[in-house]
Structures are given as structure tokens and as C-alpha cells.
Amino acid sequence: PRKGTPAATFENQVQAKDKEERSHKLIALGHDLEKSFMEQFIGRQVMVLFEEECPGWQGFIEGYTNQYVRVMAKGKPSQEGKLLAVMIEKIDQGNLVGRVLE
């Protein structure tokens, strides 16, 4: 706890190594839950509001589903600002990747 707070005066403080271990476990759990959530979109069609070109992904644009999940797909700048149907194909670098449906 921070010095000067009531918690700093409590007895039986949790050891720093235990806090660190718990923190790592919770972060790992968060990553696992995020991956599980994203996996449910693979093979599904979703609507994506495309916002901009993807930095570092030449020829790709990115946007968000109505669940605020980032999606990347091959596209053109002219598709920015449009709500388009996308078939989600995979997860890459923590992002959903799909193809725009005609």
C-alpha cells in the first residue's frame, strides 16, 4: 500500500513477491479470457465500422464491431467510415482479421 494511506498501517501485509505472483496470474488470466472471447468470432460474419488504415499492415484497414473488438481486413481508404460485413478468419497479434464480404 502507499505510504500515508490507512492500508499502510494494517497488520499482516501481503509480501511483495506474493503480490507480484498474483499480478502475473491475473494478467495471464486476462489474456486467456481475451483470447477465448475473440475465438468465438472466428468463422462468423460481423459488421465492422472501418475507421482508418492499419499502421504496419499495408493494404489493410481497421475498425470495430459493435462489441468494440478491433478487426483488420484488406481494404481501401475509400471504405473508411463505412459499416461493412466481414467474415472473421483468424486472430493475429491480438486482433481479429477477416475479409470484407461483397
N, C-alpha and C positions, 0 to 999 in steps of 0.2 A: 504493500500500500504506500501511497505518497505520504511523505512526512507532513505533519500538521493536520492530518485528517483523523477522524475518530477511529477508523480501521487500523491506523498505525499503532494504536495503543492496545489493541486486542491481544490477548494471550494466544498461544498455540498457532503462531503464524505458519503458513504453508512455506516450505523450503523452496528456494529459487529453482533448484533442479527439478522439483516436482511441478512447479508452475510451468517451467519450460517444457517438460514432458507432456503435460496436459494440453498445453497450447499446440504442440506439434500434432497430437492426436486429433484435436478439434479441427485443425486446418486440414489434415488428411481426410477426415470425415466430410468436411465441406466440399473438398474436391471430388470425393466419391459420389456424394449426393448430386452435385452439379452434373457430373458425367452421366449418372443414371437418368436425371431429368432430361438431358439433351438426347440421350439414346432413344427415348420414346418418340422423337420426331423423325428418326431415320426411316425412310420408305413412305413417309406421309407427305401430303400436299398441304402447304401452309400459305397464307397470304403474308406478303412482306412489303413494307413501305420502304423503298430504297431511298437512301439519303445521299450517298457520295461514293466516289471511287475508293477502293481499298488501298491504303498505303502499303507498299511492299507486295501487292498482289496484282500484277499487271493484267489488265483486261477484266478485272473483277470489280463489282460494285457491292456495297454493303447496305444493309438496312435491318429493320427489326420486325419481329412478329408481334401480334397483339399481346403476347406474353412477355414482351421485351427481351426476347432472345435474339442475339445478333446472328444474321445469316449473310453469307457471302455467295455470290453466284457470278458466272461470266455474264458480262453485260456491257452496256454503253452508257456514257454520261447522259444521253437523252432519256434514259429510263429513271434518272434521279427524280424524286418527288412523285413517283407512281407506285400504286399498290398493285402488285403482281403476284400471280400464283407461282409457287416454287415447289419443286419436288426435292425434298431433303435426301441427300445421298450419303453423307458421312460427317464425321467430326474431324476437324483438322486444327491443331493449335488452339484448342478450346473454343472453336467457332463451328457453327453449323455451316455446311457447304452443300449447295444444291444447284439445280438448273432451273432457269426460268421456263415455265410452260407457255406455249403459244396459245 
